Amino acid sequence: MTKLNGWWNEQAKAALDAATKDQSGVFEAAKAKGIGELRTAWGAEYQAKFNLADKTASALGFTADTLAKMEGLLGTRTMLEKFAEVGSKMAERGFVPGDKENRGAAMTREDAQDHIQTVRNDPAAFKSLSDDLRNRKDTPAVRKWAAAHTALQ
């Protein structure tokens, strides 16, 4: 019985090794295909978008192990497209980096300038804000005004 168990274990290990090798080859082929498709789809922007996807994944704190798992589930092309898309959205006006708990009422510099100009152009809003500031009231308008000035520093 021991010889049969040993033989069986060797056969099972050989089959598992072959399947793993085949799986690895399939994954590498799919990865190469996905990158080739992106090179065609993105054209001259390929390297910039690839770098953006890489930078985005890193900025969001994904580990190499997590990225490998995501790539296995999504495919190389889809994963890189999504990270490039998220990265471009992070660069858009209105995106305020930082976690939700610590950024408070933060806004972008451009949004701050727009808010200040809007309040200054509205006599009623400006008077109300001035009164609240003079009376040291803690109102949403005062907090937003303070956040706008903080964003400009």
C-alpha positions as MATLAB code, in Angstrom:
seq = 'MTKLNGWWNEQAKAALDAATKDQSGVFEAAKAKGIGELRTAWGAEYQAKFNLADKTASALGFTADTLAKMEGLLGTRTMLEKFAEVGSKMAERGFVPGDKENRGAAMTREDAQDHIQTVRNDPAAFKSLSDDLRNRKDTPAVRKWAAAHTALQ';
ca = [
       0.000    0.000    0.000;
       2.885    2.410    0.724;
       4.273    2.035   -2.814;
       0.840    2.762   -4.246;
       0.488    5.887   -2.059;
       3.945    7.071   -3.088;
       3.221    6.465   -6.764;
      -0.165    8.221   -6.460;
       1.379   11.236   -4.727;
       4.046   11.510   -7.445;
       1.391   11.370  -10.152;
      -0.744   13.975   -8.414;
       2.252   16.287   -7.901;
       3.308   15.921  -11.543;
      -0.232   16.700  -12.707;
      -0.457   19.731  -10.392;
       2.947   21.033  -11.541;
       1.935   20.673  -15.194;
      -1.385   22.439  -14.594;
       0.344   25.258  -12.715;
       2.894   25.673  -15.518;
       0.086   25.726  -18.115;
      -1.857   28.247  -16.029;
       1.209   30.477  -15.741;
       1.718   30.351  -19.500;
      -1.929   31.219  -20.104;
      -1.711   34.171  -17.703;
       1.475   35.505  -19.315;
      -0.071   35.204  -22.786;
      -3.217   37.034  -21.638;
      -1.079   39.739  -20.023;
       0.951   40.233  -23.215;
      -2.281   40.372  -25.241;
      -3.781   42.987  -22.902;
      -0.695   45.176  -23.074;
      -0.608   44.857  -26.850;
      -4.255   45.915  -27.052;
      -3.541   48.941  -24.848;
      -0.549   49.957  -26.944;
      -2.867   49.964  -29.975;
      -5.808   51.657  -28.217;
      -3.752   54.320  -26.452;
      -1.246   54.865  -29.252;
       1.225   57.650  -28.516;
      -0.340   58.127  -25.062;
       0.454   54.544  -23.995;
       3.480   55.310  -21.814;
       1.885   58.338  -20.148;
      -1.329   56.441  -19.377;
       0.590   53.381  -18.203;
       2.649   55.601  -15.865;
      -0.543   57.278  -14.627;
      -2.128   53.885  -13.888;
       1.013   52.793  -12.030;
       1.195   56.038  -10.044;
      -2.507   55.823   -9.178;
      -2.274   52.247   -7.912;
       0.713   53.238   -5.796;
      -0.987   56.393   -4.450;
      -4.014   54.347   -3.446;
      -1.793   51.972   -1.494;
      -2.272   48.748   -3.446;
       0.402   46.128   -2.793;
       2.007   44.067   -5.564;
       0.173   40.998   -4.269;
      -3.200   42.749   -4.365;
      -2.512   44.096   -7.847;
      -1.580   40.621   -9.075;
      -4.875   39.275   -7.732;
      -6.811   42.122   -9.353;
      -5.009   41.546  -12.630;
      -5.904   37.862  -12.460;
      -9.573   38.704  -11.931;
      -9.957   41.682  -14.256;
      -7.289   41.100  -16.853;
      -4.317   43.347  -17.545;
      -6.056   45.660  -19.996;
      -9.106   46.330  -17.822;
      -7.045   46.846  -14.685;
      -4.701   49.351  -16.357;
      -7.596   51.174  -18.045;
      -9.413   51.559  -14.726;
      -6.352   52.810  -12.837;
      -5.578   55.283  -15.641;
      -9.213   56.472  -15.540;
      -9.148   56.909  -11.756;
      -5.827   58.734  -12.024;
      -7.188   61.160  -14.590;
     -10.225   61.830  -12.398;
      -7.951   62.470   -9.424;
      -6.239   65.168  -11.482;
      -9.516   66.900  -12.375;
     -10.592   70.136  -10.827;
     -12.719   69.512   -7.780;
     -10.869   66.438   -6.520;
      -9.496   67.018   -3.053;
      -6.896   64.447   -2.004;
      -6.834   62.988    1.467;
      -9.093   60.745    3.424;
     -12.627   61.850    4.208;
     -12.060   61.909    7.967;
      -9.132   64.341    7.900;
      -9.878   66.759    5.110;
     -12.934   68.363    6.687;
     -14.391   71.052    4.436;
     -11.333   71.145    2.201;
     -11.719   72.381   -1.360;
      -9.466   72.926   -4.310;
      -7.789   76.270   -4.888;
     -10.011   76.889   -7.929;
     -13.195   76.039   -6.016;
     -12.093   78.350   -3.209;
     -11.540   81.238   -5.615;
     -14.953   80.605   -7.209;
     -16.688   80.516   -3.826;
     -15.074   83.739   -2.609;
     -15.957   85.533   -5.848;
     -19.550   84.242   -5.735;
     -20.045   85.490   -2.159;
     -18.460   88.860   -2.947;
     -20.745   89.266   -5.982;
     -23.901   88.590   -3.932;
     -24.560   91.626   -1.671;
     -27.061   89.783    0.558;
     -24.793   86.769    1.058;
     -21.778   88.999    1.675;
     -23.664   91.091    4.259;
     -24.954   87.979    6.043;
     -21.462   86.483    6.114;
     -19.969   89.767    7.352;
     -22.529   89.937   10.161;
     -21.828   86.309   11.143;
     -18.080   86.955   11.152;
     -18.428   90.174   13.142;
     -20.633   88.396   15.711;
     -18.337   85.353   15.726;
     -21.146   82.993   14.760;
     -20.248   79.459   13.711;
     -22.471   78.979   10.675;
     -22.067   76.788    7.552;
     -21.355   79.959    5.536;
     -18.573   80.987    7.940;
     -17.065   77.484    7.875;
     -17.133   77.397    4.072;
     -15.591   80.892    3.884;
     -12.815   79.779    6.250;
     -12.244   76.584    4.218;
     -11.985   78.647    1.046;
      -9.341   80.892    2.584;
      -7.476   77.880    3.951;
      -7.377   76.357    0.451;
      -5.743   79.523   -0.874;
      -2.860   79.410    1.600;
];
